[in-house]
Amino acid sequence: MLLRNLCLSVLVLISPGLSALQTAKTGAAPPDAVQNVEPDTSIPEFLRLKLDQNKKPVSMQVAVVRFVPRDNNGSLQHVDLISAVHIGESAYYQTINALFSHYDAVLYELVAPQGTRIPKGGHERKGIVSGLQSWMRNALGMSMQLEEVDYTAPNLVHADLSPEEFSQSMKNRNESVAGMIGKAWLAGMGQQYSTKAVLSEMRLFRNLLSGNRDLALKIFVAEQMVLGTGLDDAIEGPDGSTLITVRNKKALQVLRQEIAAGKQKLAIFYGAAHMPDIARRLVSEFDLVPDWTGWIDAWSLQ
């Protein structure tokens, strides 16, 4: 139980959420990097496990969801929501880098001074969350988003709060990162006796006995991330949070600026936990509707 709740607390920043939205009927073809593209009348998830015919996990996948204008009268062609996980396979980040070339502008998350450009290979970040994520990266033998994504590409646009804005918002809301991790921990405790959680722990022990301990841990953490759907609600509360709501508003403020500047093909590259709220705001504030949902493998589970 301790391992499960630690996983959920560390990875809550990338937990998915639910959204049900009306789908549009038309739109440009998806990039080749996106798999299993389907038109749909809803957006059921932003993070999922792909299973084989025997119901065994093959990969953990993140969603790419395209939104198009409802009336198609303006110059804007589409806005794609590209879900991010902060720890993933190197191949996943290579796919992401290739995908970015399809857009006039890609808006990305990073609490940093305005205009920050991350050098190739990333840079060291300190703090509770970054430290725990680094530990997870090493334990699972994978890569970090800031190390692998090419933020030097000219079409990447910083669309997040500055450290000063983030701190002030946290202060105004009487929030703390440690407190948010604590809320995620408590929410995870509430889930620990669910059928899915118990089965996940049973599979962990079975897989450990099979001899491949590294893969067993990787599958377990992936299952916990998917089971963590809704934990962001525990952090958000009735008035939202700095971690998600306030940062999302900043991203959409930058989106408006990019649209006003004449950009036609745009993407928002944010953690999966941010996407349900962003999706709802694209519908209510921008009059966009979802056109299709596709998937990218983030973790190999074989």
N, C-alpha and C positions, 0 to 999 in steps of 0.2 A: 504493500500500500504506500509506503514511503517513496519508493521509486516512481510509482504511478503519479502521485501528487507532485513530486518534483518535476517530472516531465511536463505535466500540465501547466505548472506555474511558470516554468522557463519558456514554454512554447506558446503561451496564451496570446502573444503578440501576433502569431500567425495562425490562430485557430479560425476556422471558417464560420460562416453564418448562413441563414436562410433568407430567401427573398422570392416572392411570387409576383411576376410582372407580365404585362401583355407583350407579346412578341410581334415585331414587324414582319412583313412578308418579303421584303427585298433588301439587298445590300451587296457590297462588293465581295468577291470571293476571298476566303481566308488565306493567310500565308501558308506555305507548304509545311512550316514547322509545327503547325497546330494539327493535332490528331482528333479523330472521332468527332468531327464537327456535325452538329445536329441543330436544325431549327426547332424551337420549342416555345411553348406558351408560358414557361416559368423558368426561373433560375434556381434549381434545387439546392445547389451547393457550390462552393468555390474551392474545395479541397476534397479529394476522395481517394479511396483505395481501388485500384483496378485488379479484378480477380480473374483467375483462369477458369476453365470449365469445371475444375474440381473445387472451386471456391477458395483456392489458395491465393494469397496476395502476390501480384506480379510487380506492381509499382505503386507509389503514391503520386498522384497527379494534381496539378493546379489548373484552374480554369482560365481561359481567355474568353471574355464575353464582349461581343460587339454591340454597340448602341448606335442607332441611326436616327436622324430627324424624323419626327412623325409625319411632317408634310413634305419633306424633301424639296423645299422651295429655296433654301439658302445655299451658301457655298460650302458649309460644313458637310463632309461626307460621312465621317464616323468617328466615334470615340470608343476605343477598346480598353476594357479593364483587364490588365494582365496581373494575375495574382502572384505574389512573391512569397517564397519561404526563405528565411534568412540563413538557413543551413541546408545545403543540397549537394547533389552530384555535380562534378565539374562539367559533365556533358549537358546538364540542365542549363547551367549558366552560359555555355557556348550557344545553346539554342536561343536563349533569351537575347544574347548579343546580336545574333543573326536576325531575330525577329524585329528588333528595334530599327533596323534599316528600312523598314516598310513605312515609317511614320515621318510626318513633318516635324513633330515634336513629341517627346516622351517625358511626361511629368513624373518625377521620382521623389520618394520619401527619404528624408535624412534630416534629423534635428541638427542644424548647423547654421553658421552665419550665412546670410543671403549672398548668393553668388559663389558659394563654395564649389570647387571642382575637385573631386576625389581623384588622386593620381592612380595610374594603373597599378594593380596589386594592393590597393587600399591603403589604409593607415591605421595605426593602433588606436583603439577606443577603450576608454576606461569607464567602469561603472558596474553596478550590480547586474543589469541585464546583459551587457556585452560580455562580462566575465563568465556568466552562466552559459551563454550561447557558445563561447569559445570552448568551455569545458565539454559541452554537448558535441561540438564539431570534432574535437579530438577523440571523444569516446566512441563516436559513430564512424570515424574515418572518412569524413566528407569535407566539403569546402564551405567557406563563408561568402555571403553575397557581396560584401564590400571588397573582398579579395578578387572576385572573379568577374563581376560585371564591369564592362568598359564604360565608366562614367565620363571619359574624355570625349566621347562621340559628340559632335557639334549639335545634334538635335536633342540631346538630353537637357532637361530644364529642371532645376531645383524647385520643388513645390511643397515646401514644408516650413514649419516654424523655425525661427532662430532659437538658440539656447535661452536667450533673454525672454523671448515671447513664451516659450514653453514653461520656464520657471515661473513667470508672472501668472500665467493661466493656472498652473498647479496651485500657486499660492492663493489666488482668488477663489479657487474651488476647494481649498483645504484638502488637496490631494498629495500623495507621495507615491513614488514608484514602488517602494517596499509595501505600502498599503495595498496597492493594486495587485501585487504578487500574492499578498495575503488573502485578498478576496478570491483570487483564482484558486488558491490552495483550498480554501473553505468550500468553494463550489465543487472542486474535485472530490473533496471528502463526501459531499452529498451524493456524488455519482458512484462511489466506489463499490456499492453493493448492487448496482444494476446488473442485469443479465449480461449485457455486452461487455461490461467491465470485468466481470468474473470470468467470462469465456476468454477474454484477452489475456488475463493473467494465467489461466490454465494453459493456453497456447504457448505463453512464454516459457513455462516450466517444461512443457513437452519439447519445445524447440531447443531449450538448453540441454536437455538429455540427449538430443540427437547429435550433439557434438560441436555444432557451429554456433558458438556463443555470440560472436559479433553480429551475425545475421539475425539471431534470435532477438537481441536487444534492438536492432534496427527495426524489425517488424513490430515489436512491442511499442516502440516510441511512435512509429507511424500510426498505429491503431489508436494510441492515446490522443494524437493530434486530431484525428478525424472524430473520435469520440468527444473531443473537447468542444465540438460545435455548441455554441450557446454560452460558453464561459465568458465570452466578451460581454454578454448581457449583464453578468455579475459585476463586471468592472464599470460598465456604462452607467447603470442606474437610470432613474427617470429623466435626468437632465444631461445625459451624455457624460463625456469625460474629455480631458485634455488629450489623453493618449490616442483616442479614436476620433471623437466628434469634432473637436476644435482643429485638429490637424487636417481632417477631411475638408472642413470649410476652407482652410488655407489652400489646399490643393485645388479646390473648385474655383477659388478666386483667381488662381494662376491660370486655370483652364479658360476662364472668361477672357483673360488678357490675351491668351494665345489665339483664341477664336477671333477676337477683335483685331488681331494683327494679321488675319487672313489665313491662318493655318487651317487646313482642311482634313488632314488625316492625323488624328491624335491618339495617344495612349496614356493611361495612368498606370504606373508600376508601383503598387503599394502592397503591403502585407494583406493576406487573405482576410484577416479579421476586419479590415477597413471596408471591404467590398460591399457588404449588404447595405450599409448606410450610404456609400457613394452611389450605388445603383439606384436606390430610392430617390436620391437627390437629382440624379441625371433625369429621371422621369418627371419629378415634380417641379424642378427649377429650370431645366433646360429643354423640356418637352421632347426628350429622346425616348426611344423604346428599344428593347433588346431584339437583335436580329438573329444571332446564333451563339451557341456556346461550344467551344472546343477545349482540348486538353493537351497538356505538356507533361511528360514524365519528369518529376523532380527527384524522386528516390527510386532506385532499383531495389526490389525486395526479393530477388532470386539469387 
